[in-house]
Amino acid sequence: MNKIHLYDKILSPIVTEKSTNLSDLNKIVFKIPSNANKKNLKKNIEKIFKVNVTKINIINKQNRIKLTRGKKVKVSGFKKAIITLKKGQSIDLTTGI
């Protein structure tokens, strides 16, 4: 039951060109739920991946309306966390959680 609670704070890793470039700086980007906070997120990341977290930045992407083929489409927002790890540590996202 406790492990399920740990994994509830991380929805998925975000793998883009920008987040891949951040991995050279010991930074990993995750999509997180809207009710997550830095304190709980730090504890969960350290327990799951067995790494030391030095800093967490949280970005809240707002909902927006996009024009697609002349129609207005709602793009839902989300919350993401940029996690800085201690120098020399890394998380391998290809293995899965």
C-alpha positions in Angstrom: 0.0 0.0 0.0 2.8 2.4 0.8 4.6 1.9 -2.6 1.4 2.8 -4.4 1.3 6.1 -2.5 4.9 6.8 -3.6 4.1 6.4 -7.3 1.0 8.6 -7.1 3.1 11.7 -7.1 4.8 10.9 -10.5 2.5 10.6 -13.5 5.1 10.2 -16.3 8.6 11.5 -17.4 8.6 14.2 -20.0 11.0 13.2 -22.8 11.5 16.1 -25.2 14.6 17.6 -26.8 14.8 20.3 -24.2 14.4 17.8 -21.3 17.0 15.6 -22.8 19.5 18.5 -23.0 18.7 19.2 -19.3 19.8 15.6 -18.4 23.4 16.8 -19.0 23.0 19.2 -16.1 21.7 16.4 -13.8 18.1 17.5 -14.3 15.0 15.3 -14.9 11.5 16.4 -15.9 8.4 14.7 -14.7 4.7 15.3 -15.1 3.0 15.5 -11.7 -0.5 15.8 -10.4 -2.0 19.2 -9.6 -2.0 18.6 -5.9 1.7 17.7 -5.6 4.1 19.8 -3.6 7.9 20.1 -3.4 8.3 18.5 0.0 6.4 15.3 -0.7 7.8 15.1 -4.2 11.4 15.2 -2.9 10.8 12.4 -0.4 9.1 10.2 -3.0 11.8 10.7 -5.7 14.5 9.9 -3.2 12.7 6.7 -2.0 11.8 5.4 -5.5 15.0 6.1 -7.4 17.5 6.1 -4.4 19.1 9.4 -5.4 19.7 12.7 -3.6 17.6 15.6 -4.8 19.1 19.1 -4.4 16.5 21.3 -6.0 12.9 21.1 -7.4 11.3 23.6 -9.7 7.5 23.3 -10.3 5.9 24.8 -13.4 2.1 25.0 -13.8 1.1 25.0 -17.5 -2.3 26.6 -17.9 -5.2 25.5 -20.1 -5.3 27.1 -23.5 -7.4 27.2 -26.6 -5.8 26.2 -29.9 -7.0 26.7 -33.4 -7.0 23.4 -35.4 -8.5 23.3 -38.9 -10.6 26.3 -38.1 -12.1 24.9 -34.9 -11.3 25.9 -31.4 -9.9 23.1 -29.4 -9.2 23.1 -25.6 -5.7 21.9 -24.7 -5.7 20.9 -21.0 -2.9 22.2 -18.8 -0.7 20.2 -16.5 1.9 20.6 -13.8 5.6 19.6 -14.3 8.6 19.4 -12.0 12.2 19.9 -13.0 14.3 17.9 -10.5 18.0 18.6 -10.0 20.0 15.7 -8.7 23.3 15.7 -6.8 26.3 15.9 -9.0 27.3 12.5 -10.4 23.8 10.9 -10.0 21.3 10.1 -12.7 18.0 8.4 -13.3 17.7 6.0 -16.3 14.2 6.7 -17.7 14.4 3.9 -20.3 14.1 1.1 -17.7 10.7 2.3 -16.5 9.4 2.7 -13.0 
